[in-house]
Amino acid sequence: MRLFSKIFSAVFTILFVWAALVQYNDPDALMWYFIYGIAAGASFLFFLGKLNLLVPMVLSFAYLIGAWIFWPDYFEGVSIDGGNIDNIEHARESLGLIINALVMLFYAWRVKLERALNI
């Protein structure tokens, strides 16, 4: 499980960096650079074994709140095929934040498990 966690965190470090980089044409790109940059940083710290339990717990909570805030009034999916572009964009943003939250919850669980096994 330790090897899986290392690979998982390395992959998500790269994915979060990529997610930040592709935000360059978004009207609120700086916010998304910040959101995905922090997730990439937490993933990298987890990879190094330096992530404190409080960090992924707080981040997962913040990402879930963000997902709730961004959730569209009317869910029309995530593909652009005739729906309201604002609803689609909000759905994409919310789902991205939910992924961030789930990854951070995984990190928190692994940090807590490692702490319990080392005691």
RORO-771131 format. One line per field, with one value per atom (N, C-alpha, C): atom name; residue number from 1; x, y, z. Coordinates in steps of 0.05 Angstrom, whole numbers, padded with zeros to 5 digits. Layout:
BEGIN
at: CA  ...
i: NUM  ...
X: X  ...
Y: Y  ...
Z: Z  ...
This chain:
BEGIN
at: N  CA  C  N  CA  C  N  CA  C  N  CA  C  N  CA  C  N  CA  C  N  CA  C  N  CA  C  N  CA  C  N  CA  C  N  CA  C  N  CA  C  N  CA  C  N  CA  C  N  CA  C  N  CA  C  N  CA  C  N  CA  C  N  CA  C  N  CA  C  N  CA  C  N  CA  C  N  CA  C  N  CA  C  N  CA  C  N  CA  C  N  CA  C  N  CA  C  N  CA  C  N  CA  C  N  CA  C  N  CA  C  N  CA  C  N  CA  C  N  CA  C  N  CA  C  N  CA  C  N  CA  C  N  CA  C  N  CA  C  N  CA  C  N  CA  C  N  CA  C  N  CA  C  N  CA  C  N  CA  C  N  CA  C  N  CA  C  N  CA  C  N  CA  C  N  CA  C  N  CA  C  N  CA  C  N  CA  C  N  CA  C  N  CA  C  N  CA  C  N  CA  C  N  CA  C  N  CA  C  N  CA  C  N  CA  C  N  CA  C  N  CA  C  N  CA  C  N  CA  C  N  CA  C  N  CA  C  N  CA  C  N  CA  C  N  CA  C  N  CA  C  N  CA  C  N  CA  C  N  CA  C  N  CA  C  N  CA  C  N  CA  C  N  CA  C  N  CA  C  N  CA  C  N  CA  C  N  CA  C  N  CA  C  N  CA  C  N  CA  C  N  CA  C  N  CA  C  N  CA  C  N  CA  C  N  CA  C  N  CA  C  N  CA  C  N  CA  C  N  CA  C  N  CA  C  N  CA  C  N  CA  C  N  CA  C  N  CA  C  N  CA  C  N  CA  C  N  CA  C  N  CA  C  N  CA  C  N  CA  C  N  CA  C  N  CA  C  N  CA  C  N  CA  C  N  CA  C  N  CA  C  N  CA  C  N  CA  C  N  CA  C  N  CA  C  N  CA  C  N  CA  C  N  CA  C
i: 1  1  1  2  2  2  3  3  3  4  4  4  5  5  5  6  6  6  7  7  7  8  8  8  9  9  9  10  10  10  11  11  11  12  12  12  13  13  13  14  14  14  15  15  15  16  16  16  17  17  17  18  18  18  19  19  19  20  20  20  21  21  21  22  22  22  23  23  23  24  24  24  25  25  25  26  26  26  27  27  27  28  28  28  29  29  29  30  30  30  31  31  31  32  32  32  33  33  33  34  34  34  35  35  35  36  36  36  37  37  37  38  38  38  39  39  39  40  40  40  41  41  41  42  42  42  43  43  43  44  44  44  45  45  45  46  46  46  47  47  47  48  48  48  49  49  49  50  50  50  51  51  51  52  52  52  53  53  53  54  54  54  55  55  55  56  56  56  57  57  57  58  58  58  59  59  59  60  60  60  61  61  61  62  62  62  63  63  63  64  64  64  65  65  65  66  66  66  67  67  67  68  68  68  69  69  69  70  70  70  71  71  71  72  72  72  73  73  73  74  74  74  75  75  75  76  76  76  77  77  77  78  78  78  79  79  79  80  80  80  81  81  81  82  82  82  83  83  83  84  84  84  85  85  85  86  86  86  87  87  87  88  88  88  89  89  89  90  90  90  91  91  91  92  92  92  93  93  93  94  94  94  95  95  95  96  96  96  97  97  97  98  98  98  99  99  99  100  100  100  101  101  101  102  102  102  103  103  103  104  104  104  105  105  105  106  106  106  107  107  107  108  108  108  109  109  109  110  110  110  111  111  111  112  112  112  113  113  113  114  114  114  115  115  115  116  116  116  117  117  117  118  118  118  119  119  119
X: 00017  00000  00017  00041  00058  00068  00075  00083  00060  00036  00013  00009  00011  00007  00028  00053  00074  00068  00060  00053  00029  00009  -00016  -00010  00007  00013  00030  00048  00064  00046  00028  00010  -00008  -00018  -00036  -00020  00005  00021  00022  00028  00029  00002  -00019  -00046  -00055  -00049  -00057  -00041  -00015  00000  -00012  -00018  -00030  -00057  -00073  -00099  -00096  -00075  -00070  -00061  -00043  -00032  -00054  -00074  -00094  -00115  -00112  -00131  -00124  -00103  -00092  -00113  -00133  -00153  -00179  -00179  -00203  -00204  -00228  -00230  -00220  -00223  -00213  -00190  -00171  -00148  -00132  -00127  -00110  -00122  -00148  -00161  -00155  -00158  -00154  -00125  -00106  -00078  -00073  -00085  -00082  -00093  -00118  -00132  -00116  -00109  -00095  -00066  -00054  -00027  -00024  -00043  -00042  -00046  -00064  -00068  -00042  -00029  -00004  00018  00019  00038  00033  00008  00001  00008  00003  00009  00039  00054  00084  00094  00083  00091  00084  00061  00054  00074  00081  00101  00127  00135  00160  00157  00133  00128  00128  00123  00124  00097  00076  00049  00038  00031  00019  -00011  -00022  -00050  -00070  -00064  -00083  -00087  -00066  -00067  -00087  -00086  -00106  -00134  -00136  -00163  -00176  -00160  -00170  -00176  -00157  -00161  -00185  -00190  -00213  -00239  -00239  -00263  -00267  -00245  -00247  -00256  -00245  -00252  -00282  -00291  -00320  -00338  -00330  -00346  -00346  -00322  -00321  -00338  -00338  -00355  -00384  -00392  -00420  -00427  -00408  -00413  -00415  -00397  -00397  -00418  -00431  -00450  -00471  -00478  -00497  -00525  -00541  -00569  -00583  -00575  -00587  -00565  -00562  -00540  -00547  -00530  -00535  -00512  -00496  -00474  -00448  -00428  -00402  -00393  -00409  -00401  -00417  -00404  -00418  -00433  -00459  -00476  -00504  -00505  -00531  -00541  -00528  -00537  -00527  -00535  -00526  -00496  -00479  -00450  -00443  -00457  -00451  -00456  -00478  -00484  -00463  -00455  -00435  -00408  -00401  -00375  -00375  -00397  -00399  -00398  -00411  -00410  -00382  -00367  -00339  -00322  -00326  -00310  -00316  -00342  -00350  -00339  -00340  -00330  -00299  -00286  -00257  -00250  -00266  -00262  -00268  -00288  -00295  -00272  -00260  -00236  -00214  -00209  -00188  -00194  -00219  -00227  -00223  -00230  -00227  -00197  -00181  -00152  -00141  -00149  -00140  -00149  -00174  -00183  -00167  -00159  -00141  -00115  -00103  -00078  -00081  -00103  -00108  -00110  -00124  -00127  -00100  -00084  -00058  -00039  -00039  -00022  -00031  -00056  -00066  -00059  -00061  -00054  -00025  -00008  00021  00028  00015  00020  00012  -00011  -00020  -00002  00009  00027  00054  00063  00089  00089  00066  00064  00068
Y: -00024  00000  00025  00024  00047  00054  00034  00039  00051  00040  00051  00080  00087  00114  00133  00124  00140  00145  00125  00127  00145  00141  00156  00186  00192  00221  00233  00217  00227  00233  00215  00219  00244  00247  00269  00296  00295  00319  00329  00311  00318  00327  00313  00320  00347  00353  00379  00402  00397  00417  00422  00400  00402  00417  00410  00424  00454  00461  00490  00503  00489  00501  00505  00488  00491  00512  00526  00547  00574  00575  00601  00618  00606  00621  00625  00616  00619  00648  00660  00688  00691  00670  00670  00651  00652  00634  00635  00658  00660  00644  00645  00629  00600  00590  00562  00554  00572  00567  00561  00578  00576  00549  00543  00519  00494  00492  00467  00468  00491  00493  00483  00490  00480  00450  00440  00411  00397  00409  00397  00398  00420  00422  00401  00398  00378  00350  00344  00318  00313  00334  00331  00327  00342  00338  00309  00299  00272  00252  00257  00240  00239  00262  00264  00254  00248  00239  00261  00286  00309  00323  00310  00322  00318  00340  00340  00332  00318  00308  00332  00354  00376  00388  00388  00401  00387  00361  00349  00350  00349  00351  00379  00400  00427  00430  00421  00424  00409  00384  00369  00384  00395  00410  00434  00449  00473  00466  00445  00437  00428  00414  00406  00431  00450  00475  00489  00490  00503  00488  00462  00447  00453  00456  00462  00490  00509  00537  00539  00524  00526  00509  00490  00472  00488  00481  00497  00494  00515  00514  00491  00485  00464  00448  00423  00406  00397  00405  00397  00381  00369  00353  00369  00357  00371  00374  00365  00368  00390  00404  00427  00416  00413  00403  00415  00441  00455  00464  00457  00467  00495  00505  00531  00529  00544  00542  00549  00567  00573  00549  00535  00511  00489  00486  00466  00473  00498  00507  00504  00510  00507  00477  00461  00432  00421  00430  00421  00430  00456  00466  00451  00445  00431  00402  00389  00362  00361  00381  00383  00387  00403  00407  00382  00367  00342  00322  00321  00304  00313  00339  00349  00340  00343  00335  00306  00289  00260  00252  00265  00259  00268  00291  00301  00282  00272  00253  00227  00219  00195  00201  00224  00231  00232  00244  00245  00217  00200  00172  00158  00162  00149  00160  00186  00199  00188  00187  00177  00148  00132  00104  00100  00115  00114  00122  00142  00151  00129  00116  00095  00071  00064  00041  00046  00071  00077  00080  00081  00084  00058
Z: 00000  00000  00000  00012  00013  -00015  -00031  -00059  -00075  -00072  -00085  -00078  -00053  -00043  -00056  -00058  -00070  -00100  -00114  -00142  -00146  -00129  -00130  -00126  -00106  -00100  -00122  -00134  -00156  -00181  -00186  -00209  -00204  -00180  -00174  -00172  -00165  -00166  -00195  -00213  -00241  -00252  -00244  -00254  -00243  -00218  -00207  -00220  -00225  -00239  -00267  -00281  -00308  -00306  -00286  -00283  -00279  -00264  -00260  -00287  -00301  -00326  -00347  -00349  -00370  -00363  -00341  -00333  -00345  -00362  -00371  -00386  -00398  -00413  -00397  -00372  -00356  -00345  -00344  -00334  -00305  -00289  -00261  -00257  -00276  -00277  -00251  -00240  -00216  -00193  -00190  -00169  -00173  -00198  -00203  -00202  -00209  -00205  -00175  -00159  -00130  -00120  -00128  -00119  -00127  -00152  -00161  -00153  -00150  -00141  -00112  -00095  -00068  -00067  -00083  -00085  -00094  -00114  -00124  -00102  -00088  -00066  -00044  -00037  -00016  -00026  -00052  -00063  -00062  -00069  -00069  -00041  -00021  00007  00016  00008  00015  00002  -00023  -00036  -00020  -00010  00006  00034  00043  00070  00090  00081  00099  00103  00096  00098  00126  00139  00165  00162  00181  00179  00177  00190  00189  00161  00146  00119  00101  00096  00078  00090  00117  00129  00123  00127  00122  00092  00075  00046  00037  00046  00037  00045  00069  00078  00060  00055  00038  00010  -00002  -00029  -00030  -00010  -00010  -00008  00009  00010  -00017  -00029  -00056  -00076  -00075  -00094  -00090  -00065  -00059  -00069  -00065  -00073  -00104  -00118  -00147  -00161  -00146  -00159  -00173  -00198  -00214  -00203  -00209  -00201  -00215  -00239  -00255  -00268  -00260  -00271  -00299  -00319  -00347  -00358  -00340  -00349  -00351  -00364  -00366  -00395  -00414  -00442  -00454  -00472  -00485  -00509  -00505  -00527  -00526  -00523  -00524  -00498  -00475  -00449  -00444  -00421  -00412  -00404  -00417  -00413  -00384  -00371  -00343  -00325  -00329  -00314  -00319  -00343  -00350  -00337  -00339  -00327  -00297  -00284  -00255  -00247  -00263  -00258  -00260  -00280  -00284  -00260  -00253  -00230  -00204  -00200  -00176  -00175  -00198  -00199  -00196  -00206  -00202  -00172  -00158  -00130  -00114  -00122  -00109  -00112  -00135  -00139  -00121  -00119  -00100  -00072  -00064  -00036  -00031  -00050  -00047  -00045  -00061  -00060  -00033  -00023  00003  00026  00023  00044  00043  00020  00018  00032  00027  00040  00070  00080  00109  00121  00107  00117  00118  00097  00096  00118  00121  00142  00170  00174  00200  00204  00183  00184  00190  00176  00180  00209  00219  00247  00266  00261  00279  00279  00255  00253  00265  00265  00276  00306  00319  00348  00361
